[in-house]
């Protein structure tokens, strides 16, 4: 049986990327205040015309017992977040999921639209391309089709 990763692996920054219009920079950390099973922290920064960032806004999902990893945006600028585990340890089937957040620029907030289990053990990476979501996992090194 596989053991859960050490805490230092799940409380680290996991991705940084621009929004689709490049007006904001998102910085994502696994966990909240060092607690890996408490959700995730996403910090949004405004990017000005010179490329400098300012006005950080911190969003904590507060969704317990998940370990979120990477993110992507769909064609409607909704935020897609790959989640590795739920309430059980790594190695059990069907723990991975994807959260879909409404990314509201005018209000500068996120709102959870849905959480979908996707049949993977530990969903870590996500990419979106023309109406398709691709995810991969590290436990069995696969990309589902």
C-alpha positions in Angstrom: 0.0 0.0 0.0 1.3 3.4 -0.9 1.8 6.0 1.9 0.7 9.6 1.7 3.5 12.0 0.7 5.4 13.8 3.5 3.8 17.0 4.6 6.5 19.2 3.1 5.6 18.0 -0.4 1.9 19.0 -0.1 2.3 22.5 1.5 4.5 23.9 -1.3 3.8 26.3 -4.1 2.6 24.3 -7.1 1.9 26.6 -10.0 2.2 30.2 -11.2 0.5 31.4 -14.4 -1.2 34.3 -16.1 -4.9 34.6 -16.7 -5.9 34.3 -20.3 -5.9 38.1 -20.8 -2.5 38.4 -19.0 -4.0 41.1 -16.7 -3.5 39.0 -13.6 -0.9 36.5 -12.2 -2.1 33.5 -10.2 0.1 31.8 -7.6 -1.1 28.6 -6.1 -0.1 26.9 -2.9 -1.2 23.4 -1.7 -2.8 23.8 1.7 -3.8 26.7 3.9 -1.5 28.0 6.6 0.7 24.8 6.3 -2.2 22.4 6.6 -2.2 20.2 3.5 -5.6 18.8 4.0 -7.4 22.1 4.4 -7.7 23.0 0.7 -5.6 25.4 -1.3 -4.5 29.0 -1.4 -4.6 31.0 -4.6 -3.1 34.5 -4.7 -4.1 36.9 -7.5 -2.0 39.8 -8.5 -2.8 42.6 -10.9 -0.2 43.0 -13.7 0.3 46.6 -15.0 1.4 47.7 -18.4 5.1 47.6 -17.3 4.8 44.0 -16.1 4.9 44.8 -12.4 2.5 43.0 -10.0 0.5 44.6 -7.3 -2.7 44.3 -5.3 -2.5 40.8 -4.0 -5.8 39.1 -3.1 -5.7 35.7 -1.3 -8.4 33.1 -1.9 -8.5 30.0 0.3 -10.8 27.3 -0.9 -11.4 25.8 2.5 -12.4 22.5 0.9 -11.0 20.0 3.4 -9.2 16.7 2.6 -8.0 17.6 -0.9 -4.5 18.3 -2.2 -4.9 20.6 -5.2 -2.1 20.7 -7.7 -2.1 22.4 -11.1 -4.7 24.7 -12.8 -5.8 25.8 -16.2 -8.5 27.9 -17.8 -11.2 26.8 -20.1 -12.6 28.7 -23.1 -15.1 30.5 -20.8 -12.2 31.6 -18.5 -13.4 29.3 -15.7 -10.6 28.0 -13.5 -10.0 24.2 -13.6 -8.0 22.8 -10.6 -6.6 19.3 -10.5 -7.0 17.7 -7.0 -4.9 14.7 -6.0 -6.5 13.0 -3.0 -9.7 13.3 -1.1 -10.2 12.0 2.4 -8.2 8.7 2.0 -4.5 8.2 1.5 -2.8 8.1 -1.8 -3.0 4.8 -3.7 -6.7 4.2 -3.3 -8.8 4.4 -6.5 -11.0 7.2 -7.6 -9.6 9.9 -5.2 -8.6 12.4 -7.9 -11.0 15.1 -9.0 -11.3 18.4 -10.8 -12.8 21.6 -9.3 -14.4 24.1 -11.7 -14.4 27.7 -10.4 -16.2 30.7 -11.8 -13.4 33.2 -12.2 -15.2 36.6 -11.9 -12.9 39.4 -12.9 -15.4 42.2 -12.0 -15.8 41.0 -8.4 -12.2 39.7 -8.1 -13.4 36.4 -6.6 -13.7 32.7 -7.3 -16.8 30.6 -6.7 -16.9 26.8 -6.8 -19.2 25.6 -9.6 -18.6 21.9 -9.2 -16.3 19.1 -8.1 -16.0 16.1 -10.4 -14.4 12.8 -9.6 -12.5 11.6 -12.7 -11.5 8.0 -11.8 -7.8 8.7 -11.2 -5.9 7.8 -8.1 -3.9 11.1 -7.7 -4.8 13.7 -10.3 -1.9 16.2 -10.4 -1.7 18.0 -13.7 -4.4 19.5 -15.9 -4.5 21.1 -19.4 -7.4 22.3 -21.4 -7.6 22.4 -25.2 -10.7 23.1 -27.4 -13.4 21.7 -25.1 -11.3 18.8 -23.8 -9.7 18.5 -20.3 -6.6 16.3 -20.0 -5.4 15.2 -16.6 -2.5 13.0 -15.6 -1.5 11.3 -12.4 1.8 10.3 -10.9 1.0 7.0 -9.1 0.4 5.0 -12.3 1.9 7.5 -14.8 -1.2 7.8 -17.0 -3.3 10.2 -19.0 -6.9 8.9 -19.2 -8.6 8.7 -22.6 
